[in-house]
Amino acid sequence: MTTSMISGGDMRVRRARHTAALLANGQVLVVGGETIHKDGISEHNNFGHTAEIFDPMTDEFYSVGTM
């Protein structure tokens, strides 16, 4: 396992203040947060109700459901 950060693919939903957890299989679960406008300004009352998985083998995010 590396201790450095690398860039990956784009999230399906742009977000800030989300939670991310490294899963046992090496994938990363990304949940919640605030959705982000294309101009980069956060929508403070528009909390994301979606979850995504980042797969480092494919360098892609994919949706896994809503909360």
C-alpha positions in Angstrom: 0.0 0.0 0.0 1.3 3.4 -0.9 1.2 6.4 1.4 1.1 9.0 -1.3 -1.9 10.5 -3.0 -2.7 10.0 -6.7 -5.3 11.6 -8.8 -8.1 9.4 -10.1 -11.2 9.7 -12.3 -13.9 12.3 -11.8 -16.7 11.6 -9.3 -20.1 11.2 -10.8 -21.4 13.8 -8.4 -19.2 16.7 -7.5 -19.2 17.1 -3.7 -17.4 18.7 -0.7 -17.4 17.7 3.0 -18.1 14.1 2.1 -16.9 11.0 3.9 -14.6 8.5 2.2 -13.6 5.0 3.5 -11.0 2.6 2.2 -12.6 -0.8 1.8 -10.9 -4.1 2.4 -10.8 -4.8 -1.4 -8.9 -1.6 -2.1 -11.9 0.4 -3.4 -13.0 3.6 -1.8 -16.6 4.3 -0.7 -17.5 8.0 -1.0 -20.8 9.1 0.8 -22.8 12.2 1.3 -21.4 15.8 1.4 -22.6 18.9 -0.3 -23.1 19.0 -4.0 -21.0 21.5 -6.0 -21.9 23.9 -8.8 -19.8 23.8 -11.9 -18.4 27.2 -10.8 -17.0 25.6 -7.7 -19.4 27.3 -5.2 -20.9 24.9 -2.6 -24.7 24.6 -2.3 -24.8 24.8 1.5 -28.3 23.4 1.9 -28.1 20.8 -0.8 -26.6 17.7 0.8 -25.8 14.8 -1.3 -27.8 11.7 -0.7 -25.7 9.5 -3.0 -22.9 7.0 -2.6 -20.1 6.1 -5.1 -17.3 3.6 -5.2 -13.9 4.5 -6.6 -12.2 1.5 -8.2 -8.4 2.1 -8.5 -8.1 -0.8 -10.9 -10.3 1.0 -13.5 -9.6 4.5 -12.3 -13.3 5.2 -12.3 -16.2 6.1 -9.9 -19.5 4.4 -10.2 -22.8 5.0 -8.4 -23.9 2.5 -5.8 -27.2 4.0 -4.5 -28.9 6.7 -2.5 -29.5 7.2 1.2 
